[in-house]
């Protein structure tokens, strides 16, 4: 790819990027979209190729972070970032994929493992105690609410936390 000379037109605001449902307690506008010669997603791909075709240094605003409610860990940890409804306070916390109970702590805006009930008394027993989740049993159909994110001009950063 030949070098594209900078143009003032690249700084023209063209709207906002598609974004996940935002928690109203953390209001934030989605990142602005500018008239760049390639999309932030394409620029990120070029950076990964390391072939000299990157047009700017990619930043976190060039990526869309997604944490789907399909994974119960995201529900338990109060870290849902998808196109579904905003997670209500009473929905935060609960069991993760491994059955570990989490408690939402409103004062800090996040969850912690429920105190006083360790899953492992001795880490050497992990093979007998830890039961791996059946990933196929997750609500993958429900995850389709996020299909419009595939049209994003930004790179999708999909998190699948566990345990």
C-alpha positions as CSV (number, residue, x, y, z in Angstrom):
1,X,0.0,0.0,0.0
2,X,1.4,3.4,-0.9
3,X,1.5,6.2,1.6
4,X,-1.7,8.3,1.7
5,X,-0.9,12.0,2.2
6,X,-2.7,13.6,5.1
7,X,-5.8,15.7,4.2
8,X,-7.6,18.2,6.4
9,X,-10.8,16.4,5.3
10,X,-9.8,13.5,7.6
11,X,-10.7,15.7,10.6
12,X,-14.3,16.2,9.5
13,X,-16.8,14.8,12.0
14,X,-19.1,12.3,10.2
15,X,-21.1,11.1,13.2
16,X,-20.6,8.6,16.1
17,X,-19.5,5.0,15.9
18,X,-22.0,2.3,16.9
19,X,-21.6,1.5,20.6
20,X,-22.8,-0.9,23.2
21,X,-25.6,-0.1,25.7
22,X,-24.1,2.2,28.3
23,X,-24.7,2.2,32.0
24,X,-26.4,5.5,32.8
25,X,-24.3,5.8,36.0
26,X,-21.3,6.0,33.7
27,X,-22.5,8.3,30.9
28,X,-20.2,8.6,28.0
29,X,-20.7,9.5,24.3
30,X,-19.6,6.9,21.8
31,X,-16.4,7.8,20.0
32,X,-16.7,10.2,17.1
33,X,-16.3,9.0,13.6
34,X,-14.1,11.0,11.2
35,X,-13.6,11.1,7.5
36,X,-10.5,8.9,7.5
37,X,-9.3,7.2,4.3
38,X,-9.7,3.8,5.9
39,X,-11.8,2.6,8.9
40,X,-10.3,2.2,12.4
41,X,-10.8,-1.6,12.0
42,X,-8.8,-1.6,8.7
43,X,-6.1,0.5,10.3
44,X,-5.9,-2.0,13.3
45,X,-5.6,-4.9,10.9
46,X,-2.8,-3.1,9.1
47,X,-1.0,-2.6,12.4
48,X,-1.3,-6.3,13.1
49,X,0.2,-7.1,9.7
50,X,3.2,-4.9,10.6
51,X,3.8,-4.2,6.9
52,X,4.1,-0.4,7.2
53,X,0.5,0.3,5.9
54,X,-0.8,1.6,9.2
55,X,-2.0,5.2,8.8
56,X,-2.2,6.2,12.5
57,X,-1.4,4.7,15.8
58,X,-4.4,2.7,16.8
59,X,-6.0,3.6,20.2
60,X,-8.6,2.2,22.5
61,X,-11.2,4.4,20.8
62,X,-10.6,2.5,17.6
63,X,-11.9,-0.6,19.2
64,X,-15.3,-1.6,20.6
65,X,-15.2,-3.7,23.7
66,X,-18.0,-6.3,24.0
67,X,-18.8,-8.4,27.0
68,X,-22.0,-10.3,26.3
69,X,-24.6,-11.4,28.8
70,X,-24.4,-14.8,27.2
71,X,-21.5,-15.4,29.5
72,X,-22.9,-15.5,33.1
73,X,-19.5,-14.3,34.3
74,X,-20.2,-10.9,32.8
75,X,-23.6,-10.8,34.7
76,X,-22.0,-11.9,38.0
77,X,-19.2,-9.3,37.6
78,X,-21.6,-6.5,36.5
79,X,-19.5,-6.0,33.3
80,X,-22.1,-6.4,30.5
81,X,-21.2,-4.4,27.4
82,X,-23.6,-5.5,24.6
83,X,-26.7,-4.3,22.8
84,X,-29.1,-5.7,25.4
85,X,-30.9,-3.7,28.1
86,X,-28.9,-2.0,30.8
87,X,-28.2,-4.4,33.7
88,X,-30.3,-3.6,36.7
89,X,-28.7,-3.4,40.1
90,X,-30.6,-6.5,41.3
91,X,-29.3,-8.5,38.3
92,X,-25.7,-7.9,39.2
93,X,-23.8,-10.6,41.1
94,X,-24.8,-14.3,41.3
95,X,-23.0,-17.4,40.0
96,X,-20.4,-17.4,37.3
97,X,-19.8,-20.2,34.8
98,X,-18.0,-22.2,37.4
99,X,-20.7,-21.7,40.0
100,X,-18.7,-19.3,42.1
101,X,-21.0,-16.8,43.8
102,X,-20.3,-13.1,43.2
103,X,-21.7,-10.1,45.2
104,X,-22.1,-6.7,43.6
105,X,-20.7,-3.9,45.7
106,X,-22.5,-0.7,44.6
107,X,-20.0,1.6,46.5
108,X,-17.2,0.5,44.1
109,X,-19.3,-0.3,41.0
110,X,-18.1,-3.9,40.7
111,X,-18.4,-7.4,42.1
112,X,-16.3,-9.6,44.3
113,X,-16.3,-13.2,45.2
114,X,-18.8,-13.9,48.0
115,X,-16.7,-13.9,51.2
116,X,-16.6,-17.0,53.5
117,X,-17.3,-19.7,50.9
118,X,-14.0,-20.7,49.1
119,X,-14.4,-23.2,46.3
120,X,-11.0,-24.7,47.0
121,X,-9.7,-25.3,50.5
122,X,-6.5,-26.8,48.9
123,X,-5.5,-25.8,45.4
124,X,-4.0,-29.3,44.9
125,X,-7.6,-30.6,44.9
126,X,-8.6,-28.5,41.9
127,X,-9.1,-31.4,39.5
128,X,-11.7,-33.1,41.8
129,X,-13.4,-29.9,42.8
130,X,-13.5,-27.6,39.7
131,X,-16.3,-28.5,37.3
132,X,-15.8,-27.0,33.8
133,X,-18.9,-25.4,32.3
134,X,-20.7,-26.7,29.3
135,X,-20.1,-23.8,26.9
136,X,-22.6,-25.3,24.4
137,X,-25.3,-24.9,27.0
138,X,-25.0,-21.1,27.0
139,X,-27.7,-18.9,25.3
140,X,-25.9,-18.4,22.0
141,X,-29.2,-17.5,20.3
142,X,-29.6,-14.7,22.8
143,X,-26.2,-13.4,21.8
144,X,-27.6,-12.6,18.3
145,X,-28.8,-9.2,19.8
146,X,-25.2,-8.2,19.2
147,X,-25.3,-8.9,15.5
148,X,-25.5,-5.2,14.5
149,X,-22.0,-4.8,16.1
150,X,-20.6,-6.7,13.2
151,X,-21.2,-3.6,11.1
152,X,-18.9,-1.5,13.3
153,X,-16.1,0.4,11.7
154,X,-14.1,-0.3,14.8
155,X,-12.3,-3.5,15.7
156,X,-14.4,-5.7,18.0
157,X,-12.6,-6.6,21.2
158,X,-14.7,-9.5,22.6
159,X,-14.0,-10.5,26.2
160,X,-14.9,-14.0,27.4
161,X,-14.1,-14.0,31.1
162,X,-14.3,-17.1,33.2
163,X,-13.8,-18.3,36.7
